[in-house]
Amino acid sequence: MDAKHQHTAVSTAGLLIALGIIYGDIGTSPLYVMKSIIQSQSVTPGQIDSHLVYGGISCVFWTLTLQTTIKYVLLTLNADNNGEGGIFSLYALVRRRAAWLTIPAIIGGSALLADGVITPPISVSSAIEGLEAVYPHIPTVPIVIGILLVLFLLQSFGTQIVGKAFGPIMLIWFTMLGVLGGVWIAEHPQILKALNPYYAYDLLVHYPGGFWLLGAVFLCTTGAEALYSDLGHCGKGNIRISWVFVKTALLLNYMGQGAWLITHEGEMLGKKNPFYELMPEWFLLIGIGVATIAAIIASQALITGSFTLVAEAIRLNMWPKVKLNYPTDVKGQLYVPSMNRLLLAGCIGVVLYFQKSENMEAAYGLAITLTMLMTTLLLTMWLRSRRVPMVAIALFVLVYGAIEGSFLVANLIKFPHGGWVSLAIGATLMGVMYVWLRAYYIKRRLTEFVKIEPYMEALKQLSDDDTVSKYATHLVFMSSAERATEIESKIIYSIFQKRPKRADIYWFVHVDTTDEPYTMEYKVTELAPDDVFRITFRLGFRVEQRINLYFRKVVEDLVRNKEVDITSRYESLSKQHVTGDFRFVVLEKFLSVENEFPLMEKLVMQAYFYIKQFIASEDKYFGLDTSSVKVEKVPLVITPVREVALKRIQ
């Protein structure tokens, strides 16, 4: 099956996994959207008003249609990077068009990661609080934290396992949404009038404070960005087909809630949740149970999306090189242990700080509007690269700039009520990404590369010099030099001066990460026959960095083709045909005290090295065996101190 067909292929298993891991966030929004709209109104907060109900349902319908269906499902899913989605994949497709596009990529990625800290607590809390209708004094906070702990522990098993388990449950959930809503629509079919866009216009323009209700309406589409981020897990074919079913179920439920609200016009909503009011009394506990499980699953979409984002941010040099695990054989599915721990800590912090889901609603949505605006900006550049007519691009920018700009302005009133939490988390992540990217360019500028050819004879002589004790039979250096003819001057220093490192064969290994997700290629350059080799790996950004394994495979191929002899050159061992030992050397830079900095670079590099001390060394990222690796510290000299006021005395 070719790659393109694979991305669009539809299968029953794929549809089920899509339901399990993609629609959790957007699928559980009926738990709190209509309740939030009624409670957020400024006329008489909590009072049910027909203008508010019809207008609110109309806004939800058109938001799901324009924002989720047209922008994301139909348009944005086309902007895939060899089957991978998400704001960083989109950035990778357009980054060569302008340097400033890094800014929207960093803002959008950080805001989406920040939203991943709010989504699990609000979804799980909304469902668990349904138990208060049956058990009024139940302590919800410990239950929510317990559920989140279990969910994050499950991540290490991979989204294939999670998706297979969650898919059938979400099928039950969406069926339940549709049936509950459909029953109430059948009793009060007049609610179907809300599909008329006039009611949305009437609410936003004529209803007192109606425009600010967009902050509550926006909650119905917050999962759209996660849907795009998880493209690589399921493929666009499965997402598009399953969305038809999901959207139908959601709209039936929203209109069912509207029908219930209309029958109680003039009453105060109080602590009632329109979602749970649709259920007959005998079904309430079952409904709460299903809603709780669905809310647990809701957290999955943002968690898997966060893992994808981090993996792509590493490839773009915007995030520290942390360990990535691939728990299943299914392409596109990964687990980032460090991010899992950070998200868990953040989620528990949010639950303890806000306590109730209605308090979390104030923090929810503000960050994700920024991500959606940044996606619109990058998508505009992508449409230009695809030579779409300028009229169509201008219409796209005008429509979605107005929609998302309105949502952002309406969400700004949430800032003092908790919105600052998600923005503070987002700003912290933005800072890390900026520091890491800027430090990468500073280090690249300051890394000195030299031609390797002049050192070939010296390497051969060192290899044959019996007066120097042998450091290793095979000495392998990880090199960042992109040209096969060059090498870092620090590697030459390490071999000849730091402590002469005599070896039978010197290997220089360079890893080039490609914009395609699953490239697995290598190239061997023989720099000196039987003495010096360079291996360049071209690995896709979704390929696990297992350099130890790949290097061994390459050496086996070279031996099989009689291009190299790896038998130990010790006379006694050579007779026994014993293979020599391999030793890896990874150079790790530290900040030299002999520096005079420009102020901005000084701050960036200090922040970079401060963060770096909490992260495992690069040998872990490359998947090297700890028993055969030496991490060597080398100074990063930015500008040496030129003059020292030192005076000689007699």
C-alpha positions, -999 to +999 in steps of 0.1 A: +000+000+000+016+034-010+020+061+017-007+084+002-033+057+002-023+046+037-030+081+050-065+082+035-074+045+040-106+037+060-110+006+081-134-005+109-105-008+133-092+027+123-127+042+128-129+027+162-095+039+173-103+074+159-134+074+182-113+063+211-084+087+209-094+117+189-129+128+199-127+127+236-123+165+241-149+176+215-171+147+223-176+155+260-183+192+255-221+187+258-213+181+295-207+218+301-213+240+271-251+248+275-247+250+312-219+275+307-239+296+282-269+299+306-247+307+337-225+332+318-252+355+306-252+389+322-289+398+323-300+373+350-272+347+353-286+312+355-321+321+342-334+302+312-344+325+284-357+314+249-336+340+231-305+327+249-314+290+242-322+294+204-292+318+200-268+295+220-278+264+200-275+283+167-240+295+177-229+260+186-242+246+153-225+272+132-193+270+152-191+232+148-199+236+110-175+265+102-147+259+126-145+222+131-160+207+099-149+232+072-116+246+087-102+215+103-119+183+089-121+195+053-093+220+049-066+216+075-064+178+074-051+182+038-020+200+051-004+168+063+034+162+063+035+126+050+005+116+070+015+136+102-006+165+115-004+192+141+009+228+141+045+218+140+040+195+110+022+225+093+051+247+102+076+222+087+057+224+054+060+263+052+091+273+073+113+279+042+089+306+030+097+331+058+119+331+090+092+349+111+069+318+108+088+304+137+069+328+160+033+315+152+046+280+155+061+285+189+030+305+202+006+279+188+025+248+200+029+263+235-007+273+238-019+238+227+004+221+253-009+245+280-045+236+270-035+199+275-031+208+312-067+221+315-086+196+293-082+164+315-093+182+348-124+199+333-136+168+315-132+144+344-145+170+370-176+177+348-185+141+347-177+132+384-198+162+396-228+145+381-227+122+411-237+152+433-272+148+419-274+114+436-248+119+465-249+157+473-219+156+497-195+133+477-159+147+477-151+150+440-115+163+441-098+130+454-118+109+429-108+132+400-071+131+410-073+093+414-088+089+379-061+112+363-033+092+380-047+059+364-051+076+330-015+089+329-001+055+340-019+039+311+000+061+285+031+039+286+011+011+269+006+031+238-025+047+221-032+015+201-041-004+233-058+027+247-077+033+214-089-003+211-102-003+247-117+032+244-132+030+209-162+008+218-169+029+249-169+061+228-192+044+203-217+038+232-211+074+244-220+090+211-249+067+205-262+077+240-258+114+232-278+110+200-306+089+215-310+112+246-311+143+224-333+127+197-360+118+223-363+154+235-362+168+199-391+145+190-411+160+219-403+196+211-394+198+173-395+236+174-359+236+186-348+228+150-355+265+143-321+271+160-303+258+129-312+292+113-281+315+115-304+344+123-308+332+159-270+333+163-268+368+148-297+379+170-280+366+202-246+382+194-259+416+182-291+423+201-290+403+233-275+423+262-238+411+266-245+385+239-211+389+222-193+379+254-212+345+254-189+335+226-164+325+253-188+298+265-199+289+229-162+283+220-160+254+244-179+233+219-149+233+194-118+232+217-110+197+206-106+206+169-069+214+172-062+180+190-081+163+161-055+177+137-026+169+160-037+132+161-038+129+123-008+106+123-025+081+148-055+074+126-053+089+091-075+115+075-099+090+059-109+075+093-112+110+109-135+123+081-158+094+081-161+091+119-167+129+122-200+126+103-213+102+131-197+123+159-211+156+147-246+142+142-246+128+178-233+161+192-259+182+174-287+159+184-276+162+221-272+200+220-306+204+204-321+180+229-307+201+258-322+231+240-356+214+239-354+207+276-344+242+284-373+257+264-398+237+285-383+253+316-382+289+303-381+315+331-368+291+357-334+293+373-309+266+363-292+266+397-270+235+401-288+215+374-269+204+344-291+203+312-271+173+300-281+152+330-316+165+329-322+147+296-319+114+313-349+096+329-344+090+366-338+053+363-310+059+338-292+086+357-265+065+375-258+045+342-255+078+323-232+093+349-210+062+347-208+063+309-201+101+310-173+096+336-156+070+314-161+092+283-146+121+302-115+100+312-112+092+275-115+129+266-082+136+283-066+111+258-069+134+227-048+162+243-023+138+259-015+120+226-015+153+208+010+167+233+034+137+228+032+143+190+039+180+195+069+174+217+085+149+193+081+174+164+094+203+186+126+182+193+131+177+155+127+214+150+153+222+178+125+238+199+126+214+228+152+195+248+162+161+234+142+140+259+137+103+256+109+092+233+094+057+236+075+038+209+053+013+229+037-004+199+047-013+163+020+009+149+034+039+130+028+073+146+022+061+181+047+073+208+051+080+245+071+108+261+078+099+297+090+133+308+060+151+292+037+125+308+050+135+342+048+172+335+012+170+323+002+149+353+017+173+377+000+202+359-034+185+359-032+177+396-022+213+403-052+226+383-077+203+401-063+214+435-064+251+426-098+253+409-116+225+428-148+227+406-153+224+368-173+256+366-142+274+380-121+257+353-144+269+325-130+304+332-094+291+324-105+269+295-105+281+259-083+312+261-051+295+252-066+273+224-080+304+206-043+315+202-034+281+187-063+283+163-053+318+151-017+306+146-029+276+126-049+299+104-018+320+098+004+290+089-025+275+068-027+307+048+010+303+039+004+267+030-025+276+007-002+302-010+025+275-014-002+253-031-009+282-056-046+285-044-062+316-060-056+348-040-093+355-039-100+322-021-071+328+003-083+363+011-118+349+018-103+323+041-083+348+060-113+372+063-138+346+075-115+328+100-097+359+111-131+374+120-144+342+137-113+334+157-106+370+165-141+373+179-136+342+200-102+355+213-117+389+223-147+372+240-124+348+258-102+377+272-128+383+299-118+349+313-083+362+320-088+375+356-111+345+364-085+318+357-075+323+321-042+336+333-033+301+345-033+286+310-016+317+296+011+315+323+017+278+315+018+287+278+042+316+284+066+293+303+065+267+275+071+295+250+101+307+269+116+271+269+110+268+231+125+303+224+156+296+245+161+262+230+158+274+194+180+305+200+206+285+218+207+260+189+216+288+165+241+303+188+258+269+193+258+262+156+274+296+149+301+290+175+309+253+167+341+253+147+344+228+119+377+218+102+386+199+071+392+163+081+416+155+052+447+171+069+443+149+099+440+115+081+478+108+082+480+117+119+450+094+127+468+065+108+500+071+127+483+073+161+465+040+152+498+023+146+517+039+175+524+011+200+538+035+226+503+049+232+480+026+251+449+016+231+418+034+241+394+011+222+395-011+191+367+009+175+362+045+186+329+060+176+323+098+178+289+114+174+294+144+151+271+173+141+291+181+110+267+180+080+295+178+054+313+145+051+346+163+045+344+182+078+346+174+116+343+195+148+376+209+159+367+197+194+367+160+182+402+165+168+412+180+201+397+151+220+415+125+199+450+141+199+453+164+229+429+158+257+442+123+261+455+107+229+428+082+220+444+054+200+421+030+182+423+005+153+394+021+135+378+056+140+341+060+131+323+094+128+285+091+131+262+119+120+224+118+124+203+139+100+166+142+109+144+146+079+111+164+074+095+131+063+083+110+093+096+075+085+128+078+065+154+051+074+185+055+052+223+055+057+254+064+037+290+052+044+320+072+034+355+056+037+378+085+046+409+063+050+410+026+040+406+003+070+412+032+094+385+060+093+349+058+083+319+082+084+283+070+086+254+094+080+220+082+091+190+099+075+161+092+100+125+105+099+113+126+128+090+098+139+117+071+138+131+061+172+167+071+178+184+037+184+218+046+170+235+017+189+213-008+170+214+009+136+253+013+139+257-024+146+235-033+116+256-010+093+288-026+106+274-061+100+266-051+064+301-037+059+317-069+072+294-091+051+304-071+020+341-074+031+344-035+032+359-036+067+376-061+091+364-056+127+386-084+141+407-073+171+443-063+160+458-076+193+480-105+181+467-130+206+430-121+200+434-118+162+443-155+161+411-164+179+391-141+155+378-121+184+358-090+175+372-058+189+353-036+214+333-005+204+333+027+224+311+057+218+321+093+227+295+120+229+307+156+233+286+176+257+291+214+257+293+235+289+295+272+293+331+283+297+339+309+323+362+326+298+334+345+281+324+381+274+287+380+263+263+403+245+236+406+271+208+388+252+230+358+243+242+357+279+207+354+292+197+328+266+227+306+272+224+308+310+187+298+307+197+270+283+223+255+306+201+259+336+173+238+319+198+213+305+209+202+340+174+187+346+176+167+314+194+134+307+225+136+285+223+132+247+235+095+248+201+086+262+183+104+234+204+086+208+197+052+225+234+043+231+244+016+256+255+032+288+283+006+293+302+016+262+296+054+262+319+082+274+302+117+277+330+142+274+326+178+285+339+205+261+338+243+268+315+265+246+336+297+242+314+325+229+339+354+230+372+348+249+382+375+273+407+395+253+428+414+279+437+405+315+451+432+337+479+411+351+511+427+363+545+410+368+565+420+399+600+411+411 
